[in-house]
Amino acid sequence: MKFRLMCMIAGTVCLLFGYVLADEESSYFEIIGPGSIDWCSGAFLSSGVGLPPTKKVADNENDRKKAFNSSKTQALKNMVALVMATRIDAESSVRDIASKSDHVMAKVESLINASKVVKQEYLSDGTVEIQLRMNMYGGFAQLILPKEIEQIETIKTVSAAETEFLGNDSVSPPDEVNSNFTGLVVDAIGTQALPAMVPVILNENGKQVYGPAFVSREFAVQHGLCRYMTNTEAALKNPIVGGNPLVVRGLRAEGTDRSTVVISNTDASKLLSKSENLAFLKQCRVIIVTD
């Protein structure tokens, strides 16, 4: 499996809560085989090429239709490989989950077959090239996200128990803590952190400070647990995290799939020092910046 970043794909639109992302060029694209995942907008993209049925240039509607169907068949095959290879969390991929249940596999295949054609090009020699797009959120997320991610109706008040959650040797929250943070930006540049549908953020003691236990399923299904970008400055301007996001530094990436990000105890304490912060975590207003 080969991974790399694409910094520039024209026409990519990333939406959350009805807003358009400020900088499309900073979206994180991951290439997997013949397809790619846009981890900013939450989309699977696959392409296919169909040749005319004969060596002659396709000059009639029937030949063009056959070439189109051939290209779509190839694109759907590539979409299957792409979706199945997608990381869910540190321990599993979509293939791991789908292979254990005929029902889940059938649902995934149905969603793939419903992928939308977002681009098609007819070349002079009769060749047809198309691109398919499948949404990572909505029905697919509802099917694939772990059942442990539940609906959260209320946010409890943070107490001394929260400090204990961070670990016995956690650092006390700084005196100057802005209680009006609107989101979280994790600057993980240089850690080689990789995206996953269910990422986890830990403090230095290995205690979880963001992950499935912090989010409400409603938001996770509709918008994803977090978005991935490649530029911190662009992330700070992103409507997803609001006008005053808390910025923390990723110290390292852990796990065999490198989807777990570790932040300092100081930053973790700042994040969980106010119950108001739990509200934006519940709503998945989180961006991880990685290269």
N, C-alpha and C positions, 0 to 999 in steps of 0.2 A: 504494500500500500504506500502510495507516494503522497506526501503532503507539501504544499507550498502556498504562499499567499498571492492573491491577485489584488493589486492595489487599485485597479481601474477597470470597471465594467460599466459601460454607458447604459443609462436607463434604469439602473437598479434603484428601487424605491423601498425604504425601510419605514414601516409604520408602527406606531404604538400610541394608544389612546388618541388616535386621530391625527397625530402629528407626523410631519415628514422629517426625517433625520437631516441634520444640518450639513453633514459632509459625507456624500456617498463614496468618495474616493477612500475614506478611512474604514470602510466595511471590511470585515475579515472574511475572506473567501478561502475555502479549503478544497484542494483538488484531490479527489479520490477516484483513481482510474480514469474513465472517460467522462466523469461528471464532476460537479462541484456543489459545495454547500455554502450558501450565503448565511453566515452566522449572525449577521446584523438584522436582516429582515426575516430570518427564519424560513429559508426556502431551499428546496432541492432543485438543481438544474441539470438536465441531461440533454445531450444532442444526438441526432441520428442523421445519416446520409443515405438517400435512396437513389439508385441508378435506374434509368429507363429500362424497360424489359428487353430492348434490343440495342445493338451498337449504334443504330441510327439515332439521330437526334429526335427526342420525343416531340411529335408535331400534332398530337391530338389529345383530347381531354382524357381518354382512357389511359394512355401512357403516363400522363402526368399524375393521374389518380393512383396508378400502380406504384409509381416512384414515391409518391407521398406516403402511401401505406407502408412501403418498405422502410422509409426513413423513420416513420413513427414506431414501427415494430422494433427497430434497432434502438431508438431512443428509450422506449419502454424497458427493453432488456437492460440498458445501461442504468436506468433509474432504479431498477430492482437491486442491482449490485451496489449502487450508491446508498440507497436507504438502508439496506441490510448491514452495511459497514459502519453506519453512524453510531457514535458512542452515546450511550444513555448516561452512564455514570462510570465510576472508577472500576467497576467490576463487570459491566455487561454492555453489549451492543444490541442493536435491534434484532440482528440475526439470533442472538442468544435467547431473546424473549420469544420471538416468533416461532422458532424451531420447537419450542416446548408446547405450543398450543396450535392446533389446526384452526381454531376459531380466530385467533389473533393473526395467524398467517393469512387466512382468507380475507380478513378485514384490511390488512396492509396491502395485499395484492389488489383489492378493490379500489383503495385510495390511489394507488399507483396508476391503475388503469384509467382513473378519472383525471389524471394530470392534464393541465391546460397547455395548449400550444401557444407559446408567447412570441414565437418568431418562426417564420418560414420564408425560404428563399428559393426561387426557381432559377437555375442557371441555364445558360444558353444551350448546353449539351443535353438538357433534359434532367440533369441531376437535381434532386430536391434536398435541401438541408433544413431541418427544423430543430427547435429547442423546446423542451417541455419544462414546466414548472409545477412543483408540488409544495403545498404549504406544510411547514413543520408543525404549525400550531393548529388549534381547533381540534378536529376529529382525530388526527394522527396523534397529537399530544395526549388527548384524553385516553386513547387506546394504549399508548406506550409508557406514559409517566407512571412511576411506582404508585401503588395504592396508598402507600404511607403518606403521600402528599394529600392532605385533607383540607376541607374548607375551614377557614378561620373566620369566625364571626366577630370576635372582639380581641383587643390587644390588652394584655394584662399590664398592670403597673410594674415597673422595674423596681426590685427591692434588693436587699443585701444578698438574696439568693442568686441574683444575677452575677454578682461578683464571684461567688463561689463557683458558678458555672464556668467562669473563665479559667479556673485553676488556682491553687493555693498561692502560687508565686506570681500571679498576674499583677500588672502595674496599676496603681490607682488612677482613675480618670484625671486628666489635667484639670486645673482650676478653671481655665477658660475653655468651656465646651459650648459650642453653638447648638442650641436646642432646636434650631429651625432648619436642620439639614433636610434636603428634599430628595436625596438619592445617594447612591454609593458608586464611586469610580475606583476600581482597583488597578493601579499602574503595575502590571506584571511584565513590562518590557524587560527583556533579557533573561527571563526565567524559562523561556521555551514552553510556557503553559499552553496546553491544547484545549479546544472547546469540547463541551459535552452538554447534553440536554439537561443534566442534573449535576451542575458543578457544586463543589463544596469549598468553603473558605474556613481555614482553621487558624487558631492563634498558635503561638510558639509551643504551648503545652499540648497541642493536639486536640484542643476542644473546638467544637464546631461553633462558628459565629455567623455563618450563613449556609443555608442548604435546605433540604426538604422540610425540616421542622419549623422553619421560619416563614414559609410562604403559604399563601392560600391557594388552593387548587384552582379556583376560578381564574386568578391572574396567571398562574403557571400555564394553564391550558391555553388561554387566549393570547398570551404575550411571551411565554417562555420565562424560565427562571432568571436569565440574564441575556444581555446582548454582548457580542464580541466586536471590538474595533481594533484598529492598528495605530491610532494616533490619540494621545492623551488630551491634547488641546481640543481636538474635535469632539471627544467624548464629553468634556466639560461643558460644551455648548449644546449638547444633545438634549432635546426636550424630555427624553426618557427619565433623566435624573434631575430634572427641574433646574431652577435657577441658582441653587446653592448646594451642590453635592458635596458630601464628605469624600475627600481624596485620601486613599491609603496606599502604601507601597507593598507590592508583593515581594516577599523575601525569596521564595523559591516555589517550584512546582513539584508535587509529589505524586506517587502512584505510578503504576506501570503505564498508564495512559496520560500521565501528567496533567490531569484535569483538576487536581486538588491544589489550591493556592494557599500558601501560608503567609500570614501577615503578623506584624509585631504585637506583643501583648498590649503595648501602649495604644496602638491603633484599634485593637479589638475592644479594649476598655472604652475608648471614645465612642465606638460604634454602638455598644450596648449600654452606655451610661444613661441614656434617656429613653423612656418608653415611646416617645414620639418617633424615634428612629425605627422602632419595630414596625411602625405603620408603613414606611416606604419599603421595608424589607418584605413585608406581607404582600405588597403590590408588585414585587419583583422589579423595582426601579434600580437595577444594578447593571453596570457595564464593566466588563473586564477587558483591559487593554493589553494586548500581547502581540508578539511578533512571530 
